[in-house]
Amino acid sequence: MTIYECSRSITSSVTPDEWAWRAGREEPAWRLSWLPDQLTREQAWAGMRLQEMLSHPDPASDHDAHARALADQLGITVQQALHTLHQRMLDRRHS
């Protein structure tokens, strides 16, 4: 899993349908494609990492605590993130 970051965007090698972009100059200036709130760069990066983790869960690894910590940075739960990302996937399939 690789996250690519430049001054205006953050993308993922795992989930090309989700991304983060810089929406302004002053922090919080970032947006995630799957969340409505403005975020800091650190929160946007955490959101990208979380959506990578949730898109390819590995039942043999211990990602639960890390996923919860990333979700906490965004002010959501892992279940809320899963629901939102799953709904976006379904919407893309039916559009």
C-alpha positions in Angstrom: 0.0 0.0 0.0 1.4 3.3 -1.0 0.0 6.8 -0.4 1.2 9.5 -2.7 1.2 13.1 -1.5 2.0 16.4 -3.2 1.2 20.0 -2.2 -2.4 19.8 -3.6 -3.5 16.1 -3.3 -3.1 12.8 -1.5 -3.9 9.6 -3.4 -3.6 5.9 -2.9 -2.3 3.0 -5.0 -4.9 0.8 -3.4 -8.1 2.9 -3.7 -8.0 5.2 -6.8 -11.7 6.1 -6.4 -11.0 8.0 -3.1 -8.6 10.9 -2.7 -7.9 14.0 -0.7 -7.3 17.5 -2.1 -6.2 20.9 -0.7 -9.3 23.1 -0.8 -7.7 26.3 0.6 -4.6 28.0 1.9 -5.4 28.2 5.6 -5.6 25.0 7.8 -7.9 23.2 8.0 -7.6 23.3 4.2 -8.0 19.6 3.1 -11.1 17.6 2.0 -11.5 13.9 1.6 -13.6 12.5 -1.2 -15.6 10.5 1.3 -16.1 13.0 4.2 -17.8 16.4 4.1 -15.6 18.2 6.7 -12.6 20.4 6.1 -9.5 18.7 7.6 -5.9 19.4 8.4 -3.2 17.7 6.3 -2.6 15.2 9.0 -6.3 14.3 9.2 -6.5 14.0 5.4 -3.5 11.6 5.5 -5.1 9.6 8.3 -8.3 9.4 6.3 -6.4 8.1 3.3 -4.6 5.5 5.4 -7.8 4.4 7.0 -9.7 3.9 3.8 -6.7 1.9 2.5 -6.8 -0.3 5.6 -10.6 -0.8 5.4 -10.6 -1.6 1.6 -8.3 -4.6 2.2 -8.8 -5.8 5.7 -6.3 -8.5 6.8 -7.9 -10.7 9.4 -4.5 -12.1 10.4 -3.1 -8.8 11.4 -3.9 -6.5 14.3 -5.0 -3.3 12.6 -8.1 -2.8 14.8 -6.4 -0.4 17.2 -4.6 1.4 14.5 -7.9 1.8 12.5 -9.6 3.1 15.6 -6.8 5.7 16.2 -7.0 6.9 12.6 -10.8 7.1 12.8 -10.5 9.0 16.1 -8.4 11.6 14.3 -11.3 12.2 11.9 -13.9 12.3 14.7 -15.7 9.2 13.5 -15.8 5.5 14.3 -14.4 2.7 12.2 -18.0 1.5 11.6 -19.0 5.0 10.3 -16.0 5.0 7.9 -16.9 1.4 6.7 -20.5 2.4 6.1 -19.6 5.6 4.2 -17.0 3.9 2.1 -19.3 1.0 1.3 -22.1 3.3 0.4 -19.8 5.2 -2.0 -18.8 2.0 -3.6 -22.4 1.0 -4.1 -23.3 4.4 -5.5 -20.5 4.1 -8.1 -21.7 0.7 -9.2 -25.2 2.0 -9.7 -24.4 5.2 -11.5 
